[in-house]
């Protein structure tokens, strides 16, 4: 299934053909710096499986972003967060992560635009959240280019496997 196409990337439903490249991306310290560092293979597989299960259970998840040769560049898309302990409660969240070789090409913004447009057609939520670490200026720039609005009153700190993580929050309202 392809939801979006452009001259230099496609959005595809995540599947096992993306698993190894996903793990390589998650093992890159620079790519994973905002989440406390690289993930080992087990943690990466757990995250990958969670994304694939979301497709099966909810019909919405992260898309694999691939180039014209089907090479994995990263992921982008929606997740429904149901953890009642999350500071934002249950919510839809748009996020992305790209291999370093894909940085600086506008892929995060363009794929997120397509994923966000698709999400509004399949979810009933009035808002979609996005959040990132204070030092992740690249993602903050993407959020601004997407037209998301800063929601400083919703910033939070949460406990994640690699320790406490503080997030700056943005929101997209249904068009």
N, C-alpha and C positions, 0 to 999 in steps of 0.2 A: 504494500500500500504506500502510495506517495501522496502527501498532502501539499507539498510545495516543491516548486522547481525554480531554478534560476540558471543563468549561464554557467555558474561555477559551483553549484551545490544542489542536492536533492534532500528532502526530508523523507526518511523511511522509518517504518515501524521497526523498533529494535528487535533483533533476533540473534540467535547464537552465532551467526557469522560476524557479529560485531563484538562479541565477548572478549576476545584476546586484545584487540585494539583498545577497547574500553579499559581493560586492566592495565595496559601499558600507559595510557593517559593518566589513570589514577595513581600510578606509581611514580609519576614525575613530580619531584619536590616543588618545582616552581609553579606548575599547574595547580597543585593542591595546597599551596602556601596559605590560602585564606581559610582552609579547614584544618590547619594544624600540621600539615605535612602529608606525605604520600600514604596511600592505603596499601596494605599487603593484598595478596591475591584473594584470600578468603573474604576480607572486607569488601573488596571490589566486586567479587562474585555475588555477595549478599545484596549489595546495592543494585547491581545489574538485574538480579532475579526479582527484586522488589519492583523495579521499573517494568519488567516484562509481565509480572503478575498484575500490575495496575492496568495494563492493556487488556488482559483477559477479564479482570473483575469489573473495571470501570469504563473501559473503552477510551481512556485518555491516559497519557503518560508522556515521558520524554521521547522525542524522535531522535533517531540517529541522523546526523548530518554527514552526508557522504559527497565526495566529488564525482565528477563525470565518469571516473573509472571505478566507482563504488568503493573508494578508499575512505575509511572512517576518519572524519575530521573532528568530531565531538558530538555533543548532544544538546538538545534544546527542547523545551516544551513544558507541559503542565503536569503537576502532581496534585492529588487531593490528599491533604494532610489531615488525618483523623485523630491524632494523638490529643486526648483531652488535657494533657499536661503541657502542651505547647502554649507558649505565651499568646499566640494569636488564636488559640482554639482550633476547631476544625476549619480548614480553609483551602482554597485553591492557590497554588503557588507556581509562578513561571520562573524557570531557571535555565541555565546553560553552563556548559563547560567545554572548552576546546583544547585540542593538542596545541602545543606551542607553535608548531609549524603552520598552524591555521590562524594565529593571532595577527591582528593588524590589517585584516582584509575586509572588515565589515560583516563577517559571517554571523557573529553573535546578534547584531542588530537586525540584519535581514532575515535570519532564520527565526528570531523571536517575533518579528512582525508577522510572519506567516503562521507561526504556532499560536500567537495570541488571537489572530483573526479566526483560525480554526477553532480554538477553544470556545469563543463566544457562540459558535454554532452548535456545540455539543454539551455545554454546561449551563445550568440555570442561575449560577451565582451572579450577583450584581457587581462584585468586585473580585479582582485577582491581585494577590500580594506578590511582592518580590523583595528579597532581602539579601544583603551581602555584608561582609566585614568592612569596617571603617577604612581600612587601608587598601581595599580592592577598588581602586579608582577606575579600572577598566570596566567593571560591571556597573559601577555608578554612572559612567558615561553612557553605557548602553541603555540603562533605565531612563536617563534623561532624553536620549534620542528617541526612545519609544513613546515619550510623552507621559510616562508614569509620574505621579505626584509624590513628593516626599511626605511621609507620615511620621514625623519625629516623635509624636506622642505614642507611637506603637513600637519604637525601638525596644529591643529586648536582649537579655542574656539567657542562654540556655545551656544545659549540660549535654555535650555530645561525647562520643567515644574517646576523642582525643582531648577532652577537657572542656571547660567553659568556653563558650563562643558568644560574642556580642554582635548583634546584627542591626544594621540600619535598614529601615523599612520604607518601601515605596508601594503605591497602590495604583491599579488601573481600574477605572470604572467602565461598566458596560457602555458601549457607544449607543 
